Amino acid sequence: MVLVVWCPPTGLAAQGEALTAQSALFDLRPPASGPAISWERQLLDDLRPLGFDPPAGPRIHLALMLEPYMGRVEQGVKTIESRWGKVHCAPHGQVTAGDAVVFKRSGGPIRGWSTASWAKTYALGADSVTAAVLVDRFRAQLGVADDFAAAVGDHRFATLIGLGTFHPLEAGHVVVGKTSRAGWVILRGGR
């Protein structure tokens, strides 16, 4: 199973305006009565009372996870999170040691968070490294199936993130106002 990350197009103002208009169509939340707060800020505010207390790292990320990978992170079996892309997009080059990663099951609730103990990015081929080499070297820590290397073999970018201790959160009632299809979002400290 491969998580395909959708990266919104960049560059043209018209594309950005179209994405904003499209996102507004799917935002079913009632209008705010006071000053607008971004969904990212609201999410962080909602998580703090539940025990989300990351160290003072430069960034906080939201990672959407499919099963069985989410369960493997929770169980401590998957100790390296990986993201593979055909285009350069988050989290490639934007995660550093000390960053907090909040994990949300795709189509489900936020499950918990971890601190990145290390992060390494690869331009596959350019770094003389292939997807197959990375998957073979880190297969156990990635918690992936035998056919995973073939599924990501045509990707050009890889990000590997060492995960510290997983901290579960009972955040089933917390609303995530994300409307894009992106599988990785920088909640705070993004470039």
C-alpha positions in Angstrom: 0.0 0.0 0.0 1.4 3.4 -1.0 0.3 6.8 0.3 0.2 9.1 -2.6 0.7 12.7 -1.6 -1.1 15.4 -3.6 0.7 18.7 -3.9 -1.3 21.7 -4.9 0.0 23.5 -8.0 2.2 26.5 -7.4 3.2 29.6 -9.4 0.1 31.1 -11.0 -2.1 33.4 -9.0 -5.1 32.1 -10.9 -4.5 28.6 -9.7 -4.2 29.7 -6.1 -7.5 31.6 -6.4 -9.2 28.6 -8.0 -7.9 26.4 -5.2 -9.2 28.9 -2.6 -12.6 29.1 -4.3 -12.8 25.3 -4.5 -11.8 24.9 -0.9 -14.6 27.3 0.1 -17.1 25.1 -1.6 -16.3 22.2 0.7 -16.0 24.1 3.9 -19.2 23.2 5.8 -18.3 24.9 9.1 -20.5 27.7 10.2 -19.2 31.2 9.7 -17.0 32.5 12.5 -18.6 35.3 14.6 -15.2 36.9 15.4 -11.9 37.3 13.7 -11.0 34.4 11.4 -8.6 31.8 12.9 -6.9 29.5 10.5 -7.8 25.8 10.8 -4.2 25.1 11.7 -4.2 27.4 14.7 -7.6 26.1 15.8 -6.4 22.5 15.6 -3.3 23.3 17.8 -5.5 25.2 20.3 -7.9 22.2 20.5 -5.1 19.7 21.0 -3.3 21.4 23.9 -5.9 20.6 26.6 -5.7 16.9 25.5 -2.0 16.7 26.4 -0.3 17.8 23.2 2.8 19.4 24.6 5.6 19.2 22.0 9.0 20.5 22.8 9.9 24.0 21.5 10.8 22.8 18.0 10.8 25.0 15.0 7.8 23.2 13.3 4.7 21.2 13.9 3.5 18.9 11.2 0.2 17.0 10.5 0.7 13.6 8.8 -2.2 11.7 7.4 -1.8 8.0 7.7 -3.4 4.9 6.1 -3.8 1.6 7.9 -1.9 -0.5 8.6 0.8 2.1 8.9 -1.0 4.2 11.6 -1.4 1.2 13.8 2.3 0.3 13.4 3.3 3.8 14.5 1.0 3.5 17.5 2.5 0.1 18.4 6.1 1.3 18.1 6.8 -1.1 15.3 7.1 1.6 12.6 9.9 3.8 13.8 10.6 5.6 10.5 8.0 7.6 8.7 8.6 7.9 5.0 7.1 10.1 2.3 7.7 9.6 -1.4 7.0 12.0 -4.2 7.2 12.5 -7.9 7.3 16.3 -7.2 9.1 18.3 -4.6 6.6 19.1 -1.9 6.2 18.9 1.9 7.6 17.3 3.9 10.7 17.1 1.6 13.4 19.4 3.1 11.1 20.8 5.8 11.4 18.4 8.7 14.3 18.7 11.2 15.2 16.9 14.5 13.0 18.2 17.3 9.9 18.9 15.1 6.6 17.5 16.3 4.6 15.3 14.0 0.8 14.9 14.8 -0.6 11.7 13.3 -4.2 11.5 11.9 -5.7 8.4 10.5 -6.9 9.1 7.0 -10.7 9.5 7.2 -10.5 9.2 11.0 -9.4 10.9 14.2 -6.0 12.3 15.3 -4.3 9.4 17.1 -1.2 11.0 18.7 2.1 12.7 18.1 5.8 12.1 18.1 9.0 14.1 17.9 11.3 13.7 14.9 14.6 12.4 16.2 16.2 12.9 12.8 15.2 13.6 9.2 16.9 12.9 5.9 15.8 13.9 2.4 16.9 12.3 -0.8 16.7 13.3 -4.5 16.4 9.8 -5.8 18.9 9.1 -8.6 20.7 12.4 -8.1 22.0 11.3 -4.7 23.0 8.0 -6.3 20.4 6.4 -4.1 17.3 4.6 -5.3 14.0 3.8 -3.7 14.9 0.1 -3.6 18.1 0.8 -1.7 16.4 2.9 0.9 13.5 0.4 1.3 15.9 -2.5 1.6 18.0 -0.7 4.2 15.2 0.4 6.4 12.4 -2.1 5.6 11.9 -3.2 9.3 11.8 0.3 10.6 9.5 1.5 7.8 7.1 -1.4 8.4 6.3 -1.9 4.7 5.4 -4.9 2.6 7.8 -6.7 0.3 6.4 -5.0 -2.8 6.7 -1.4 -1.5 10.0 -0.7 -3.3 8.4 -1.4 -6.6 5.4 0.8 -5.8 7.7 3.8 -5.1 10.4 3.0 -7.7 9.4 5.8 -10.1 9.4 8.5 -7.4 12.0 11.3 -7.5 12.0 12.4 -3.8 12.1 10.6 -0.5 11.9 11.9 3.1 12.7 9.6 6.0 11.9 10.7 9.5 13.0 8.9 12.6 10.2 8.8 15.2 10.7 9.3 18.9 8.2 8.0 21.5 4.6 8.0 20.3 2.3 9.9 22.6 -1.4 8.9 22.1 -4.1 11.5 22.2 -7.8 10.8 22.6 -8.8 13.5 20.0 -11.7 11.8 18.3 -13.9 14.9 18.8 -11.3 17.4 17.5 -12.3 18.8 14.1 -9.6 19.1 11.5 -10.7 21.8 9.1 -8.2 20.7 6.3 -9.9 20.8 2.9 -7.0 19.9 0.6 -6.0 16.4 -0.4 -2.5 16.8 0.9 -1.1 14.0 3.0 1.3 16.2 4.9 0.6 19.8 6.3 2.9 22.1 8.2 0.8 23.4 11.0 3.3 25.9 12.4 6.7 27.2 11.3 6.3 26.4 7.6 8.3 28.1 4.9 
